[in-house]
Amino acid sequence: MNFELSKEQEMTRNMVREFAEKVIGPRTIDIDTKAIFPEDIFEEMGKLGLLGIPFPEKYGGSGGDTLMYAIAVEEIGRVCGSTGLSYAAAVSLGASPIYYFGTDQQKEKYLTPLASGKALGSFGLTEPNAGSDAGGTKTTARLDGDGYVINGEKCFITNASFADTIIVTAVTGKNDRGKNVISAIIVPANSAGVTINSNYDKMGVRGSNTAEIILEDVRVPKENLLGDPKKGFSQFLYTLDGGRISIAALGLGIAQASFEKALAYAKERKQFGQSISKFQAIQFKLADMAMEVELARNMVYKAAWLKDQSKPFTKESAFAKLYATETAFRAANQAIQIHGGYGYMREYEVERYLRDAKLLEIGEGTSEIQRMVIARQLGC
């Protein structure tokens, strides 16, 4: 086994880290406190090719791989959880399904602007009554002549207010056993009948746009159907498997940032005549944090590598998502504890890491759902 990064992967890490620290870093606190979605930063990321890392160059991408993309999410998340979440959602959910399941024409029309950073995409799956139970989708798409007429409501959708295209899951009929057939359909965000509201006041990742989408008699051409109309459910499960790697990478970035802040503070803070890093109680916390961060990194990178090798990765992506996101929450919590009273103050930033990390245990499949996925993969 070779755990070294390739030259291209190492270059990507260095480039994204420098960009994150110099461009995103000075604005991170503002992005959080004012709940600002940084459009200009995403334009810059597009110019650098970050929005197209895992896609081929012929579709405007950078021709990279999943591991390279996971490293980019990790480095952005290390500096700003909000920007990291919107970046991960734009690539894994907004663009990847078109790459996985789209026709050549769909890729040319919709993927190219997303991968080249000229547009943002969004993925409309969650509904008010269909969260973990995504199969309970109530949104419908009725075939009418040469198009689909879509009606329904989506909630907690990342990037929707700034998206040019939204991939919407909808019930398109019944199968032989009388169960709903769920399909995925590409909906231009400016279609008549689409209303997007962003009224959520969130605990964390406040600079990542989260919106509700209302679809009222939205008509799109039937060629906007994405992939096999009868396999929409399995398609979004595959999409979520890949998306979990990016959310795991985001958790890894937040965990790494928490550890770095805690270590630096412990060396600097003096109590009882010496730095608190000399006390075993603090040393054990830091040792556990360092260990868990490294274990999370190995799992995230392994899941990404398996996907790149076209090997099964459902179980491993669930391992990575579950462990890395729970590690992020634990690491942020311990970072606050090591900072003491200062950790509770916004200016020291570690309280933001905790607020941002919490969502990662909920979105893209809760920790409980990850355990269900793993158990199923074990044959339970």
N, C-alpha and C positions, 0 to 999 in steps of 0.2 A: 504494500500500500504506500502510495506517495501522497503526503498531505501538503505538499508545496503547491502554491498557486502558479499558474502559467505566467509568462511575462505579460501577456495581455490583461490577465486578471489583476495582476499586481499594479499595472499602469492605471487600470480603471479605478482600483481602490485609492491610489494616490491622487488621481485627478478629482474624483468625487469628494474625497476628504478635504482637499484644498478648497474646492468650490463651496462645500458646506460650511467650512469654518470661516471663509472670507466673505461670502455673499449672504448666506442664510443666517449664520451665527449672530451678527450684530443686530438682526431684526427679530430674533426668536422670541424675546420677551414681549415685544410689541404685537407680534402675530398672535400670541396666546392671550394677552390681556385685552386686546381690542377685537379679538376674534376676526382677524383679517385673513382672507384667502389671498396669498401673494401671487397674483397673476403674472407680474413681471418676472418673478423668480422662475415660474414654470416656462415662460418664454425663453429665458436663458438656458434652462435645463434642456429645452427642445433644441436649441442651437448647438448645445454640446453633444447631442445625440443620446441623452439619457433616457428619453421616453421611447426610444426604439431599440434599446440594448438587445433584447432577446429575439428580434425579428430580422428577416433577411434584408439585405441592402436593396433588393429589387422592389421592396415595398416601403422604402424610405427608412428602414431600420439600420442598426449598426452591425448586424451580423454576429452578435455575441451569443452567450449561452445563459442558461438559468442561473448558474453559479455567479457569473459576472453581474447579473441583475440583482441577485440576492445581496451581494457585497455592496452594490450601490444603495440599496434600500437600507442596509445596516448603517452605512456611513452617514446618510441623510438623517436617519432616525436618531443617530447618536447626538446630532446637533438640534434637531427639531422634530418632535413626534408628529406634529400637525402636517408639516410638509412631507414627512416620510409616509404618512398614511395616504394622503392624496396622491402621491407619486405611485405608491404600491397599487392603489385602486385603479388609477388611470391605465397602468400597464397590464396588471393581472386580470382585471375585471372589465375595463372599458375597451381594451384592444385585443387581448389574447383570444377571446372566444371567436372573433372574426378570423384571426390567424388559424385557429384550430379547425373551425368548421365552415368557414366562408367559402364561397365560390371565387374563382379568379376575379370576376367582375366586382364582387363585394369587397375583396381585398384591395383591388385597385381604387375603388371609389371611397371606401370608408377606412381601411387600415392605413393606407399610405399617409393621409394627413395626420393620423394619430401617431404613427411611428416616427414621422419626421418632425413631430413637435409643433405642428401648425394648428392642431386641434386637440381637445380633450374628450375622452369618452367616459361613459358611466354605465353601470349595470343595475337594472331595476328588478330585483328579486324579492326583497323583504316587503311584506304587507302588514297592515295593522293586526290581522288575525293569522298570519303565516310567517312566523319567525323561524324558530328551529324546525318547525313542521313546514318546510318549503313546499311539500307536496300538497299542502292545503291551499294553494294559490286560488284566489277568487277572480283575478283579472281574466277577462275573456277576450279572445280574438276570433271574430266571426268572418268567414270567407264570404265576400259579397262581390260578385263579378270578378274583376281583375285585381282585387285588393282585399286587405283585412281591415275590419272595423274593430278597434280596440277600446274596451271600457274597463276601468278599474282604478285602483289606488296603490301606490307604493310609498313606503316610508323608510327613513334612516338611510337614504341613498347618497353615497359619497360622490362629490364633484358634480352633482346633477345641475346645479345653478350655473355652472360654467362649461357644461358639456355641449358639444355639437351633435353627438349621437348618443342615444341611450339604447342599450340592449334590454328589451323587456320580456319577461317570461309571462306566458298567458295560456289559459286553457283553450285549446282549439277543437276539442271534441271528446269522444269516448272511445276506449279500446274494446276489444272483443269481450272482456270481462266486466265491462261497464265502468271502468275506472277512467278518471280524467286523463286526457293526453295533454301534456304541457309542452309547448313549443317556445322557441326563442325567436324574437323578431327585432330587427333593427329599426328604431324610430328616430328620425331626425328631431332634435330637441325643439326646432321652430315649427313643427307640424301644428296645424290647426287643431284645437281641442286639447293640447298639452298645457297644463298649468303647473309651474314649479314654484314651490314656496320654501323658504329657508327661515323658519321661525324658532328653531330649536336653540335653547340656551344650555350649552353642554358643560359638564364638569371638566372634561379634558379634551385634548386634541381640538382645541377651540378654533384654530385657524384652518382646520380642514373643513371644507364645505359639506354640510349634511342637509338634505332636503327631502321634502315629500313631493311626489309626482301624482297629479290627478289626470287621468286620461278619459276624455269624454268624446265618444264617437270619433276617435282619431283614425283617420284612414291612411294606410300606407300600401304601396304596391306589393303584390304577393311575392315578387322577387326579393323582397326584404326579409323573407323567412330565412333563418340562419340554420344551416345544417339539415338534418333529418327531422321532419315535422313530428315524428313519433318518438324521437329520442331526445327531446328537449331536456327532460329530467336528468338523464344520464350525462348529457352534455354539460349541464351546469354543475353536476357533481364533479366531473373531471376538471372543470374550470375552478371550482372551489378547492380541489386538491392542490392545484398549482398556486392558487391565491394564498393558501395556508403557508406555503413556503415563504412568501413575501411578508406576511404578517409575522411569522416566526422571526424573520430577519429584522423586522422593525422592532420586535421585542428584544432581540439580541442587541440592537443599537442602543436602546434605552437602558438596558442592563449594563452595558459597557460604560455608558456615560455616568450612570449611578455609581459604579465601582470607582471610576477615575476621580470623580468629585469627592467621594468618601475617603479615598486613599490620600488625596492631596490635602484635604482638610485635617485628617487625623495626624498627618506629619507636621502640620503647621500649628494646630491648636494645643496650647499648653494648659495643663491642669496639674496640681500637686507637684509643681516644679519640673515637669517633663512633658514631652508631646504625648498626646493620648494614644498614638500608635505604639507606644511602649507597653500599654496595658493589655494583658492577655484577653480581657473581655472584648476589646476592640480588635485585636489581632485575629481572634477566632471569627468575628463577623466578616472581616476583610478576606480571610482565607476561604470561608464558605462562599462569599461573593465571587472571588476569582475562580474558584473551582466550578461553580455553577455556570458562570458566563462561558468558560471554555468548553464545558460539556454541551451547553446549548449551541455553541458555534459548530462543534463537530456534528451535531445532529442536523442543524440547518443545512450545512454544506453537504452532508451526505444525501439528504433528501433532494437537494438541487442537482447533485451529481447523478443520482439515480434517474431523475427526469431527463437529464441531458443524454444519458445512455439508453434512453427508451426502455428502461426497466420499470417494473411495478413500483410505485412510490406512494400509494394511498396511505398505507400504515405509517410509513416513515414521515410523510408530511404531517400526519396527525400527531405523531411523537414530537416532531419539531415545533409545531404550533403550540401544543399543550405545554411542553417543557419550557420553551423559550419565553412564552408570554407570562407564565407563572413565575419564572425566574426574574423577569423584568419587574413584576410587582414586588417580589421579595427583596430584590436588590434596591429598588427605590425606597422601600419601607425602611430597610436597614441604613441606607444613606441618610435618611431623615434622622434616624435614631442616633447615628454617629455625629451628626451635626448638632444634635440637641435642640435647644430653642431656636437657634439660627435656621435649622432645617425646616422649621415651620413658616419661615419668612420667604416671600416670593423672590427676593433678590438673590437668594442662594440657589435657586432653580430646582433643587432636588424635590421640592413639593410638586412641581410641575411634572417631573418624571413619574411620580406616583399617580397623579391624575390622568396622565396620558396612558400609562401602562394598563390601567383598569379596563379601558375599552377593549384592549387586545384579548382579554379573557372572555369577551362577550361576542365581538364581531367575527365574521367569517367562520361561524360555528363556535358555540360556547365551549368552555372547558369540559362541560358535561357531555356535549355532543362528540367532542374529540375522543373521550373515553368510550363512548358507544361505538364510534368508528373503529377504534383499536380492537375492542372486544369482538366486533363482527369479523374483523380481519383475522383474529385468532381462532375463528370458527365457533365462538360461543353462541 
